[in-house]
């Protein structure tokens, strides 16, 4: 039960971040502008995060969701180190570590 609740919480984080990025809401939109990310790339990147959150909740597809989340949060960590600064990099880094652990733990899902 706790693992399912944890996955649900992680999925909510990815869906919320993805929607905020796709719609350019508040700080996510400002960060996308600082990065020079055009709308044609911002929307698919946000939808990628939403898809990661959805896959995290589908039994047997958790490995795919974790891998997609790892790519998204890894890109966020790289953006923080390169351009945005390290003030809000720790949450992205924590998400990357969590997704890496989940991807390793559920790597059997990737073979299906």
Biopython code that builds the backbone (N, CA, C, O; Angstrom):
import numpy as np
from Bio.PDB.StructureBuilder import StructureBuilder

atoms = [
    (1, "UNK", "N", (0.816, -1.195, 0.000)),
    (1, "UNK", "CA", (0.000, 0.000, 0.000)),
    (1, "UNK", "C", (0.860, 1.259, 0.000)),
    (1, "UNK", "O", (0.559, 2.219, -0.710)),
    (2, "UNK", "N", (1.931, 1.258, 0.795)),
    (2, "UNK", "CA", (2.793, 2.432, 0.861)),
    (2, "UNK", "C", (3.500, 2.663, -0.464)),
    (2, "UNK", "O", (3.686, 3.808, -0.876)),
    (3, "UNK", "N", (3.902, 1.575, -1.144)),
    (3, "UNK", "CA", (4.576, 1.716, -2.435)),
    (3, "UNK", "C", (3.627, 2.309, -3.468)),
    (3, "UNK", "O", (4.033, 3.141, -4.280)),
    (4, "UNK", "N", (2.383, 1.890, -3.444)),
    (4, "UNK", "CA", (1.401, 2.425, -4.387)),
    (4, "UNK", "C", (1.149, 3.909, -4.115)),
    (4, "UNK", "O", (1.025, 4.700, -5.050)),
    (5, "UNK", "N", (1.073, 4.281, -2.858)),
    (5, "UNK", "CA", (0.879, 5.680, -2.496)),
    (5, "UNK", "C", (2.085, 6.522, -2.911)),
    (5, "UNK", "O", (1.928, 7.648, -3.382)),
    (6, "UNK", "N", (3.282, 5.976, -2.735)),
    (6, "UNK", "CA", (4.506, 6.664, -3.145)),
    (6, "UNK", "C", (4.505, 6.883, -4.660)),
    (6, "UNK", "O", (4.820, 7.974, -5.135)),
    (7, "UNK", "N", (4.146, 5.832, -5.417)),
    (7, "UNK", "CA", (4.084, 5.951, -6.877)),
    (7, "UNK", "C", (3.041, 6.973, -7.290)),
    (7, "UNK", "O", (3.256, 7.738, -8.230)),
    (8, "UNK", "N", (1.917, 6.989, -6.598)),
    (8, "UNK", "CA", (0.869, 7.966, -6.901)),
    (8, "UNK", "C", (1.371, 9.386, -6.671)),
    (8, "UNK", "O", (1.136, 10.271, -7.494)),
    (9, "UNK", "N", (2.054, 9.603, -5.569)),
    (9, "UNK", "CA", (2.615, 10.921, -5.280)),
    (9, "UNK", "C", (3.632, 11.352, -6.325)),
    (9, "UNK", "O", (3.637, 12.506, -6.753)),
    (10, "UNK", "N", (4.487, 10.432, -6.734)),
    (10, "UNK", "CA", (5.475, 10.717, -7.767)),
    (10, "UNK", "C", (4.781, 11.022, -9.096)),
    (10, "UNK", "O", (5.190, 11.926, -9.826)),
    (11, "UNK", "N", (3.735, 10.264, -9.401)),
    (11, "UNK", "CA", (2.980, 10.502, -10.633)),
    (11, "UNK", "C", (2.330, 11.887, -10.621)),
    (11, "UNK", "O", (2.331, 12.583, -11.635)),
    (12, "UNK", "N", (1.784, 12.278, -9.490)),
    (12, "UNK", "CA", (1.163, 13.601, -9.371)),
    (12, "UNK", "C", (2.203, 14.699, -9.591)),
    (12, "UNK", "O", (1.917, 15.704, -10.242)),
    (13, "UNK", "N", (3.397, 14.515, -9.056)),
    (13, "UNK", "CA", (4.467, 15.499, -9.244)),
    (13, "UNK", "C", (4.786, 15.649, -10.729)),
    (13, "UNK", "O", (4.890, 16.767, -11.234)),
    (14, "UNK", "N", (4.940, 14.527, -11.426)),
    (14, "UNK", "CA", (5.273, 14.601, -12.847)),
    (14, "UNK", "C", (4.132, 15.181, -13.673)),
    (14, "UNK", "O", (4.378, 15.964, -14.591)),
    (15, "UNK", "N", (2.909, 14.820, -13.371)),
    (15, "UNK", "CA", (1.775, 15.362, -14.124)),
    (15, "UNK", "C", (1.657, 16.868, -13.884)),
    (15, "UNK", "O", (1.438, 17.628, -14.827)),
    (16, "UNK", "N", (1.800, 17.297, -12.647)),
    (16, "UNK", "CA", (1.703, 18.732, -12.342)),
    (16, "UNK", "C", (2.832, 19.513, -13.004)),
    (16, "UNK", "O", (2.596, 20.574, -13.581)),
    (17, "UNK", "N", (4.048, 19.000, -12.925)),
    (17, "UNK", "CA", (5.181, 19.687, -13.547)),
    (17, "UNK", "C", (5.039, 19.703, -15.062)),
    (17, "UNK", "O", (5.356, 20.705, -15.704)),
    (18, "UNK", "N", (4.566, 18.605, -15.636)),
    (18, "UNK", "CA", (4.395, 18.550, -17.079)),
    (18, "UNK", "C", (3.338, 19.512, -17.582)),
    (18, "UNK", "O", (3.528, 20.181, -18.598)),
    (19, "UNK", "N", (2.224, 19.583, -16.871)),
    (19, "UNK", "CA", (1.174, 20.527, -17.271)),
    (19, "UNK", "C", (1.640, 21.972, -17.107)),
    (19, "UNK", "O", (1.338, 22.824, -17.942)),
    (20, "UNK", "N", (2.375, 22.243, -16.032)),
    (20, "UNK", "CA", (2.898, 23.596, -15.821)),
    (20, "UNK", "C", (3.874, 23.974, -16.923)),
    (20, "UNK", "O", (3.872, 25.113, -17.388)),
    (21, "UNK", "N", (4.710, 23.031, -17.346)),
    (21, "UNK", "CA", (5.656, 23.319, -18.421)),
    (21, "UNK", "C", (4.935, 23.487, -19.752)),
    (21, "UNK", "O", (5.235, 24.414, -20.505)),
    (22, "UNK", "N", (3.999, 22.614, -20.046)),
    (22, "UNK", "CA", (3.290, 22.676, -21.329)),
    (22, "UNK", "C", (2.475, 23.963, -21.470)),
    (22, "UNK", "O", (2.414, 24.544, -22.553)),
    (23, "UNK", "N", (1.854, 24.407, -20.382)),
    (23, "UNK", "CA", (1.035, 25.609, -20.438)),
    (23, "UNK", "C", (1.804, 26.877, -20.080)),
    (23, "UNK", "O", (1.256, 27.976, -20.167)),
    (24, "UNK", "N", (3.068, 26.736, -19.677)),
    (24, "UNK", "CA", (3.873, 27.907, -19.347)),
    (24, "UNK", "C", (3.453, 28.584, -18.068)),
    (24, "UNK", "O", (3.556, 29.805, -17.950)),
    (25, "UNK", "N", (2.985, 27.821, -17.114)),
    (25, "UNK", "CA", (2.461, 28.379, -15.876)),
    (25, "UNK", "C", (3.578, 28.832, -14.943)),
    (25, "UNK", "O", (4.525, 28.087, -14.696)),
    (26, "UNK", "N", (3.469, 30.025, -14.437)),
    (26, "UNK", "CA", (4.269, 30.574, -13.354)),
    (26, "UNK", "C", (5.768, 30.361, -13.560)),
    (26, "UNK", "O", (6.308, 30.770, -14.588)),
    (27, "UNK", "N", (6.443, 29.733, -12.611)),
    (27, "UNK", "CA", (7.896, 29.590, -12.657)),
    (27, "UNK", "C", (8.360, 28.669, -13.769)),
    (27, "UNK", "O", (9.440, 28.873, -14.324)),
    (28, "UNK", "N", (7.576, 27.668, -14.104)),
    (28, "UNK", "CA", (7.982, 26.756, -15.173)),
    (28, "UNK", "C", (8.035, 27.498, -16.508)),
    (28, "UNK", "O", (8.944, 27.273, -17.307)),
    (29, "UNK", "N", (7.082, 28.367, -16.748)),
    (29, "UNK", "CA", (7.089, 29.170, -17.969)),
    (29, "UNK", "C", (8.242, 30.144, -17.994)),
    (29, "UNK", "O", (8.863, 30.348, -19.037)),
    (30, "UNK", "N", (8.536, 30.752, -16.851)),
    (30, "UNK", "CA", (9.657, 31.678, -16.774)),
    (30, "UNK", "C", (10.982, 30.962, -17.011)),
    (30, "UNK", "O", (11.865, 31.491, -17.686)),
    (31, "UNK", "N", (11.121, 29.768, -16.461)),
    (31, "UNK", "CA", (12.352, 29.007, -16.664)),
    (31, "UNK", "C", (12.505, 28.579, -18.110)),
    (31, "UNK", "O", (13.613, 28.578, -18.647)),
    (32, "UNK", "N", (11.399, 28.214, -18.746)),
    (32, "UNK", "CA", (11.458, 27.843, -20.159)),
    (32, "UNK", "C", (11.889, 29.034, -21.005)),
    (32, "UNK", "O", (12.636, 28.870, -21.970)),
    (33, "UNK", "N", (11.431, 30.222, -20.657)),
    (33, "UNK", "CA", (11.841, 31.425, -21.378)),
    (33, "UNK", "C", (13.315, 31.720, -21.169)),
    (33, "UNK", "O", (14.010, 32.101, -22.112)),
    (34, "UNK", "N", (13.803, 31.550, -19.945)),
    (34, "UNK", "CA", (15.225, 31.767, -19.669)),
    (34, "UNK", "C", (16.083, 30.789, -20.464)),
    (34, "UNK", "O", (17.150, 31.153, -20.958)),
    (35, "UNK", "N", (15.618, 29.560, -20.586)),
    (35, "UNK", "CA", (16.351, 28.554, -21.357)),
    (35, "UNK", "C", (16.246, 28.802, -22.858)),
    (35, "UNK", "O", (17.015, 28.234, -23.634)),
    (36, "UNK", "N", (15.305, 29.640, -23.273)),
    (36, "UNK", "CA", (15.089, 29.876, -24.687)),
    (36, "UNK", "C", (14.348, 28.733, -25.354)),
    (36, "UNK", "O", (14.487, 28.515, -26.558)),
    (37, "UNK", "N", (13.570, 28.010, -24.584)),
    (37, "UNK", "CA", (12.831, 26.859, -25.081)),
    (37, "UNK", "C", (11.572, 27.340, -25.814)),
    (37, "UNK", "O", (10.681, 27.912, -25.187)),
    (38, "UNK", "N", (11.487, 27.117, -27.127)),
    (38, "UNK", "CA", (10.299, 27.583, -27.851)),
    (38, "UNK", "C", (9.072, 26.737, -27.511)),
    (38, "UNK", "O", (9.183, 25.635, -26.972)),
    (39, "UNK", "N", (7.926, 27.270, -27.832)),
    (39, "UNK", "CA", (6.672, 26.594, -27.539)),
    (39, "UNK", "C", (6.604, 25.229, -28.207)),
    (39, "UNK", "O", (6.022, 24.294, -27.658)),
    (40, "UNK", "N", (7.198, 25.110, -29.393)),
    (40, "UNK", "CA", (7.175, 23.841, -30.130)),
    (40, "UNK", "C", (7.952, 22.739, -29.414)),
    (40, "UNK", "O", (7.730, 21.559, -29.687)),
    (41, "UNK", "N", (8.842, 23.092, -28.522)),
    (41, "UNK", "CA", (9.567, 22.094, -27.727)),
    (41, "UNK", "C", (9.042, 22.002, -26.302)),
    (41, "UNK", "O", (9.114, 20.949, -25.668)),
    (42, "UNK", "N", (8.515, 23.116, -25.807)),
    (42, "UNK", "CA", (8.037, 23.141, -24.427)),
    (42, "UNK", "C", (6.817, 22.243, -24.236)),
    (42, "UNK", "O", (6.725, 21.529, -23.237)),
    (43, "UNK", "N", (5.892, 22.271, -25.173)),
    (43, "UNK", "CA", (4.673, 21.470, -25.047)),
    (43, "UNK", "C", (4.984, 19.973, -25.098)),
    (43, "UNK", "O", (4.502, 19.237, -24.237)),
    (44, "UNK", "N", (5.773, 19.484, -26.077)),
    (44, "UNK", "CA", (6.093, 18.050, -26.055)),
    (44, "UNK", "C", (6.875, 17.625, -24.811)),
    (44, "UNK", "O", (6.681, 16.519, -24.308)),
    (45, "UNK", "N", (7.756, 18.492, -24.312)),
    (45, "UNK", "CA", (8.489, 18.160, -23.091)),
    (45, "UNK", "C", (7.537, 18.042, -21.904)),
    (45, "UNK", "O", (7.696, 17.155, -21.064)),
    (46, "UNK", "N", (6.554, 18.928, -21.833)),
    (46, "UNK", "CA", (5.559, 18.843, -20.768)),
    (46, "UNK", "C", (4.698, 17.599, -20.891)),
    (46, "UNK", "O", (4.386, 16.950, -19.893)),
    (47, "UNK", "N", (4.312, 17.265, -22.122)),
    (47, "UNK", "CA", (3.504, 16.061, -22.336)),
    (47, "UNK", "C", (4.300, 14.793, -22.041)),
    (47, "UNK", "O", (3.732, 13.784, -21.623)),
    (48, "UNK", "N", (5.611, 14.844, -22.256)),
    (48, "UNK", "CA", (6.491, 13.717, -21.909)),
    (48, "UNK", "C", (6.415, 13.471, -20.398)),
    (48, "UNK", "O", (6.323, 12.325, -19.959)),
    (49, "UNK", "N", (6.452, 14.539, -19.612)),
    (49, "UNK", "CA", (6.370, 14.399, -18.164)),
    (49, "UNK", "C", (5.000, 13.883, -17.742)),
    (49, "UNK", "O", (4.903, 13.065, -16.827)),
    (50, "UNK", "N", (3.958, 14.345, -18.387)),
    (50, "UNK", "CA", (2.612, 13.847, -18.078)),
    (50, "UNK", "C", (2.531, 12.354, -18.385)),
    (50, "UNK", "O", (1.980, 11.584, -17.598)),
    (51, "UNK", "N", (3.082, 11.946, -19.532)),
    (51, "UNK", "CA", (3.072, 10.525, -19.889)),
    (51, "UNK", "C", (3.866, 9.703, -18.881)),
    (51, "UNK", "O", (3.473, 8.585, -18.549)),
    (52, "UNK", "N", (4.974, 10.243, -18.396)),
    (52, "UNK", "CA", (5.757, 9.538, -17.371)),
    (52, "UNK", "C", (4.917, 9.317, -16.126)),
    (52, "UNK", "O", (4.945, 8.234, -15.541)),
    (53, "UNK", "N", (4.174, 10.332, -15.717)),
    (53, "UNK", "CA", (3.310, 10.197, -14.552)),
    (53, "UNK", "C", (2.215, 9.165, -14.761)),
    (53, "UNK", "O", (1.873, 8.422, -13.842)),
    (54, "UNK", "N", (1.667, 9.118, -15.963)),
    (54, "UNK", "CA", (0.619, 8.129, -16.256)),
    (54, "UNK", "C", (1.205, 6.718, -16.232)),
    (54, "UNK", "O", (0.615, 5.812, -15.644)),
    (55, "UNK", "N", (2.364, 6.528, -16.869)),
    (55, "UNK", "CA", (2.991, 5.206, -16.888)),
    (55, "UNK", "C", (3.380, 4.733, -15.488)),
    (55, "UNK", "O", (3.403, 3.531, -15.226)),
    (56, "UNK", "N", (3.683, 5.659, -14.595)),
    (56, "UNK", "CA", (4.028, 5.273, -13.226)),
    (56, "UNK", "C", (2.859, 4.612, -12.501)),
    (56, "UNK", "O", (3.063, 3.896, -11.522)),
    (57, "UNK", "N", (1.654, 4.844, -12.968)),
    (57, "UNK", "CA", (0.478, 4.284, -12.303)),
    (57, "UNK", "C", (-0.063, 3.026, -12.979)),
    (57, "UNK", "O", (-0.973, 2.388, -12.449)),
    (58, "UNK", "N", (0.475, 2.663, -14.126)),
    (58, "UNK", "CA", (-0.014, 1.486, -14.849)),
    (58, "UNK", "C", (0.818, 0.271, -14.449)),
    (58, "UNK", "O", (2.033, 0.270, -14.646)),
    (59, "UNK", "N", (0.191, -0.759, -13.893)),
    (59, "UNK", "CA", (0.947, -1.961, -13.531)),
    (59, "UNK", "C", (1.618, -2.573, -14.769)),
    (59, "UNK", "O", (1.002, -2.702, -15.827)),
    (60, "UNK", "N", (2.868, -2.936, -14.612)),
    (60, "UNK", "CA", (3.631, -3.503, -15.710)),
    (60, "UNK", "C", (4.302, -2.467, -16.583)),
    (60, "UNK", "O", (5.087, -2.828, -17.459)),
    (61, "UNK", "N", (4.027, -1.210, -16.379)),
    (61, "UNK", "CA", (4.643, -0.132, -17.157)),
    (61, "UNK", "C", (5.415, 0.835, -16.265)),
    (61, "UNK", "O", (5.850, 1.895, -16.715)),
    (62, "UNK", "N", (5.578, 0.469, -15.023)),
    (62, "UNK", "CA", (6.272, 1.329, -14.071)),
    (62, "UNK", "C", (7.706, 1.593, -14.508)),
    (62, "UNK", "O", (8.215, 2.698, -14.324)),
    (63, "UNK", "N", (8.359, 0.593, -15.083)),
    (63, "UNK", "CA", (9.737, 0.771, -15.559)),
    (63, "UNK", "C", (9.826, 1.838, -16.632)),
    (63, "UNK", "O", (10.755, 2.646, -16.636)),
    (64, "UNK", "N", (8.851, 1.844, -17.554)),
    (64, "UNK", "CA", (8.830, 2.864, -18.600)),
    (64, "UNK", "C", (8.597, 4.260, -18.009)),
    (64, "UNK", "O", (9.250, 5.226, -18.403)),
    (65, "UNK", "N", (7.678, 4.351, -17.081)),
    (65, "UNK", "CA", (7.416, 5.641, -16.451)),
    (65, "UNK", "C", (8.624, 6.156, -15.689)),
    (65, "UNK", "O", (8.932, 7.347, -15.727)),
    (66, "UNK", "N", (9.312, 5.244, -14.989)),
    (66, "UNK", "CA", (10.496, 5.651, -14.246)),
    (66, "UNK", "C", (11.608, 6.092, -15.187)),
    (66, "UNK", "O", (12.313, 7.060, -14.901)),
    (67, "UNK", "N", (11.772, 5.393, -16.305)),
    (67, "UNK", "CA", (12.794, 5.766, -17.275)),
    (67, "UNK", "C", (12.467, 7.105, -17.934)),
    (67, "UNK", "O", (13.351, 7.938, -18.134)),
    (68, "UNK", "N", (11.204, 7.303, -18.267)),
    (68, "UNK", "CA", (10.792, 8.593, -18.837)),
    (68, "UNK", "C", (10.979, 9.721, -17.826)),
    (68, "UNK", "O", (11.423, 10.814, -18.179)),
    (69, "UNK", "N", (10.636, 9.451, -16.567)),
    (69, "UNK", "CA", (10.834, 10.449, -15.521)),
    (69, "UNK", "C", (12.301, 10.744, -15.285)),
    (69, "UNK", "O", (12.675, 11.885, -15.013)),
    (70, "UNK", "N", (13.142, 9.708, -15.390)),
    (70, "UNK", "CA", (14.585, 9.899, -15.234)),
    (70, "UNK", "C", (15.121, 10.802, -16.333)),
    (70, "UNK", "O", (15.944, 11.677, -16.062)),
    (71, "UNK", "N", (14.675, 10.609, -17.556)),
    (71, "UNK", "CA", (15.120, 11.472, -18.656)),
    (71, "UNK", "C", (14.654, 12.915, -18.451)),
    (71, "UNK", "O", (15.416, 13.856, -18.673)),
    (72, "UNK", "N", (13.413, 13.081, -18.032)),
    (72, "UNK", "CA", (12.876, 14.428, -17.829)),
    (72, "UNK", "C", (13.575, 15.134, -16.671)),
    (72, "UNK", "O", (13.963, 16.295, -16.796)),
    (73, "UNK", "N", (13.735, 14.445, -15.555)),
    (73, "UNK", "CA", (14.379, 15.088, -14.407)),
    (73, "UNK", "C", (15.880, 15.246, -14.641)),
    (73, "UNK", "O", (16.486, 16.189, -14.131)),
    (74, "UNK", "N", (16.484, 14.343, -15.401)),
    (74, "UNK", "CA", (17.897, 14.509, -15.765)),
    (74, "UNK", "C", (18.107, 15.739, -16.633)),
    (74, "UNK", "O", (19.092, 16.459, -16.469)),
    (75, "UNK", "N", (17.179, 15.981, -17.562)),
    (75, "UNK", "CA", (17.251, 17.194, -18.376)),
    (75, "UNK", "C", (17.067, 18.443, -17.513)),
    (75, "UNK", "O", (17.708, 19.467, -17.751)),
    (76, "UNK", "N", (16.202, 18.357, -16.523)),
    (76, "UNK", "CA", (16.002, 19.491, -15.613)),
    (76, "UNK", "C", (17.252, 19.757, -14.791)),
    (76, "UNK", "O", (17.624, 20.912, -14.583)),
    (77, "UNK", "N", (17.904, 18.698, -14.321)),
    (77, "UNK", "CA", (19.146, 18.869, -13.561)),
    (77, "UNK", "C", (20.215, 19.508, -14.445)),
    (77, "UNK", "O", (20.928, 20.410, -14.004)),
    (78, "UNK", "N", (20.328, 19.047, -15.684)),
    (78, "UNK", "CA", (21.306, 19.623, -16.606)),
    (78, "UNK", "C", (21.008, 21.102, -16.868)),
    (78, "UNK", "O", (21.924, 21.922, -16.932)),
    (79, "UNK", "N", (19.722, 21.438, -17.020)),
    (79, "UNK", "CA", (19.349, 22.834, -17.241)),
    (79, "UNK", "C", (19.697, 23.692, -16.031)),
    (79, "UNK", "O", (20.131, 24.834, -16.181)),
    (80, "UNK", "N", (19.510, 23.149, -14.841)),
    (80, "UNK", "CA", (19.855, 23.904, -13.636)),
    (80, "UNK", "C", (21.352, 24.124, -13.536)),
    (80, "UNK", "O", (21.792, 25.222, -13.196)),
    (81, "UNK", "N", (22.136, 23.109, -13.823)),
    (81, "UNK", "CA", (23.582, 23.257, -13.747)),
    (81, "UNK", "C", (24.111, 24.192, -14.826)),
    (81, "UNK", "O", (25.066, 24.928, -14.581)),
    (82, "UNK", "N", (23.513, 24.180, -16.012)),
    (82, "UNK", "CA", (24.032, 24.958, -17.128)),
    (82, "UNK", "C", (23.564, 26.415, -17.119)),
    (82, "UNK", "O", (24.357, 27.323, -17.363)),
    (83, "UNK", "N", (22.278, 26.638, -16.838)),
    (83, "UNK", "CA", (21.723, 27.974, -17.041)),
    (83, "UNK", "C", (21.006, 28.535, -15.818)),
    (83, "UNK", "O", (21.257, 29.671, -15.416)),
    (84, "UNK", "N", (20.125, 27.752, -15.233)),
    (84, "UNK", "CA", (19.183, 28.279, -14.251)),
    (84, "UNK", "C", (19.768, 28.534, -12.875)),
    (84, "UNK", "O", (19.218, 29.335, -12.119)),
    (85, "UNK", "N", (20.843, 27.891, -12.535)),
    (85, "UNK", "CA", (21.410, 28.032, -11.203)),
    (85, "UNK", "C", (20.973, 26.896, -10.297)),
    (85, "UNK", "O", (20.043, 26.152, -10.610)),
    (86, "UNK", "N", (21.646, 26.778, -9.195)),
    (86, "UNK", "CA", (21.446, 25.633, -8.315)),
    (86, "UNK", "C", (20.434, 25.869, -7.207)),
    (86, "UNK", "O", (20.288, 25.024, -6.323)),
    (87, "UNK", "N", (19.730, 26.997, -7.232)),
    (87, "UNK", "CA", (18.800, 27.297, -6.146)),
    (87, "UNK", "C", (17.655, 26.299, -6.053)),
    (87, "UNK", "O", (17.217, 25.965, -4.952)),
    (88, "UNK", "N", (17.162, 25.815, -7.191)),
    (88, "UNK", "CA", (16.062, 24.853, -7.144)),
    (88, "UNK", "C", (16.432, 23.535, -7.825)),
    (88, "UNK", "O", (15.553, 22.804, -8.281)),
    (89, "UNK", "N", (17.702, 23.237, -7.894)),
    (89, "UNK", "CA", (18.149, 21.969, -8.484)),
    (89, "UNK", "C", (17.909, 20.764, -7.576)),
    (89, "UNK", "O", (17.669, 19.678, -8.104)),
    (90, "UNK", "N", (17.958, 20.881, -6.243)),
    (90, "UNK", "CA", (17.766, 19.691, -5.400)),
    (90, "UNK", "C", (16.475, 18.914, -5.628)),
    (90, "UNK", "O", (16.529, 17.684, -5.609)),
    (91, "UNK", "N", (15.305, 19.546, -5.844)),
    (91, "UNK", "CA", (14.123, 18.721, -6.127)),
    (91, "UNK", "C", (14.254, 17.922, -7.421)),
    (91, "UNK", "O", (13.845, 16.763, -7.476)),
    (92, "UNK", "N", (14.816, 18.526, -8.451)),
    (92, "UNK", "CA", (15.007, 17.807, -9.712)),
    (92, "UNK", "C", (16.004, 16.675, -9.537)),
    (92, "UNK", "O", (15.834, 15.600, -10.113)),
    (93, "UNK", "N", (17.034, 16.907, -8.752)),
    (93, "UNK", "CA", (18.032, 15.870, -8.489)),
    (93, "UNK", "C", (17.424, 14.726, -7.688)),
    (93, "UNK", "O", (17.714, 13.558, -7.949)),
    (94, "UNK", "N", (16.582, 15.056, -6.714)),
    (94, "UNK", "CA", (15.911, 14.007, -5.929)),
    (94, "UNK", "C", (14.977, 13.179, -6.805)),
    (94, "UNK", "O", (14.916, 11.958, -6.667)),
    (95, "UNK", "N", (14.254, 13.835, -7.701)),
    (95, "UNK", "CA", (13.386, 13.092, -8.621)),
    (95, "UNK", "C", (14.204, 12.185, -9.531)),
    (95, "UNK", "O", (13.788, 11.064, -9.823)),
    (96, "UNK", "N", (15.359, 12.656, -9.980)),
    (96, "UNK", "CA", (16.211, 11.827, -10.840)),
    (96, "UNK", "C", (16.694, 10.585, -10.098)),
    (96, "UNK", "O", (16.704, 9.489, -10.656)),
    (97, "UNK", "N", (17.089, 10.755, -8.858)),
    (97, "UNK", "CA", (17.568, 9.615, -8.068)),
    (97, "UNK", "C", (16.427, 8.626, -7.816)),
    (97, "UNK", "O", (16.616, 7.417, -7.952)),
    (98, "UNK", "N", (15.262, 9.125, -7.454)),
    (98, "UNK", "CA", (14.110, 8.253, -7.204)),
    (98, "UNK", "C", (13.742, 7.485, -8.469)),
    (98, "UNK", "O", (13.481, 6.283, -8.421)),
    (99, "UNK", "N", (13.724, 8.180, -9.589)),
    (99, "UNK", "CA", (13.371, 7.512, -10.856)),
    (99, "UNK", "C", (14.435, 6.494, -11.251)),
    (99, "UNK", "O", (14.101, 5.445, -11.801)),
    (100, "UNK", "N", (15.707, 6.780, -10.983)),
    (100, "UNK", "CA", (16.768, 5.821, -11.294)),
    (100, "UNK", "C", (16.601, 4.555, -10.466)),
    (100, "UNK", "O", (16.758, 3.450, -10.984)),
    (101, "UNK", "N", (16.285, 4.705, -9.188)),
    (101, "UNK", "CA", (16.077, 3.545, -8.321)),
    (101, "UNK", "C", (14.859, 2.740, -8.798)),
    (101, "UNK", "O", (14.910, 1.513, -8.868)),
    (102, "UNK", "N", (13.771, 3.439, -9.123)),
    (102, "UNK", "CA", (12.578, 2.735, -9.605)),
    (102, "UNK", "C", (12.840, 2.043, -10.942)),
    (102, "UNK", "O", (12.353, 0.935, -11.165)),
    (103, "UNK", "N", (13.596, 2.678, -11.829)),
    (103, "UNK", "CA", (13.899, 2.062, -13.126)),
    (103, "UNK", "C", (14.740, 0.806, -12.945)),
    (103, "UNK", "O", (14.524, -0.195, -13.629)),
    (104, "UNK", "N", (15.693, 0.856, -12.029)),
    (104, "UNK", "CA", (16.502, -0.337, -11.761)),
    (104, "UNK", "C", (15.669, -1.434, -11.109)),
    (104, "UNK", "O", (15.810, -2.614, -11.432)),
    (105, "UNK", "N", (14.818, -1.035, -10.206)),
    (105, "UNK", "CA", (14.010, -2.001, -9.477)),
    (105, "UNK", "C", (12.962, -2.675, -10.380)),
    (105, "UNK", "O", (12.614, -3.838, -10.178)),
    (106, "UNK", "N", (12.473, -1.937, -11.363)),
    (106, "UNK", "CA", (11.433, -2.452, -12.243)),
    (106, "UNK", "C", (11.946, -2.611, -13.671)),
    (106, "UNK", "O", (11.196, -2.401, -14.624)),
    (107, "UNK", "N", (13.202, -2.974, -13.824)),
    (107, "UNK", "CA", (13.771, -3.133, -15.157)),
    (107, "UNK", "C", (13.162, -4.305, -15.914)),
    (107, "UNK", "O", (13.255, -4.356, -17.140)),
    (108, "UNK", "N", (12.550, -5.233, -15.219)),
    (108, "UNK", "CA", (11.868, -6.352, -15.887)),
    (108, "UNK", "C", (10.690, -5.845, -16.729)),
    (108, "UNK", "O", (10.331, -6.471, -17.726)),
    (109, "UNK", "N", (10.087, -4.720, -16.336)),
    (109, "UNK", "CA", (8.989, -4.145, -17.118)),
    (109, "UNK", "C", (9.462, -3.721, -18.506)),
    (109, "UNK", "O", (8.678, -3.704, -19.455)),
    (110, "UNK", "N", (10.738, -3.381, -18.620)),
    (110, "UNK", "CA", (11.272, -2.902, -19.896)),
    (110, "UNK", "C", (11.476, -4.036, -20.894)),
    (110, "UNK", "O", (11.672, -3.782, -22.082)),
    (111, "UNK", "N", (11.433, -5.266, -20.437)),
    (111, "UNK", "CA", (11.643, -6.409, -21.317)),
    (111, "UNK", "C", (10.340, -6.952, -21.880)),
    (111, "UNK", "O", (10.352, -7.871, -22.699)),
    (112, "UNK", "N", (9.236, -6.399, -21.455)),
    (112, "UNK", "CA", (7.928, -6.895, -21.909)),
    (112, "UNK", "C", (7.550, -6.278, -23.226)),
    (112, "UNK", "O", (6.483, -6.575, -23.764)),
]
sb = StructureBuilder()
sb.init_structure("model")
sb.init_model(0)
sb.init_chain("A")
sb.init_seg("    ")
for serial, (resi, resn, name, xyz) in enumerate(atoms, 1):
    if name == "N":
        sb.init_residue(resn, " ", resi, " ")
    sb.init_atom(name, np.array(xyz, "f"), 0.0, 1.0, " ", f" {name:<3s}", serial, name[0])
structure = sb.get_structure()
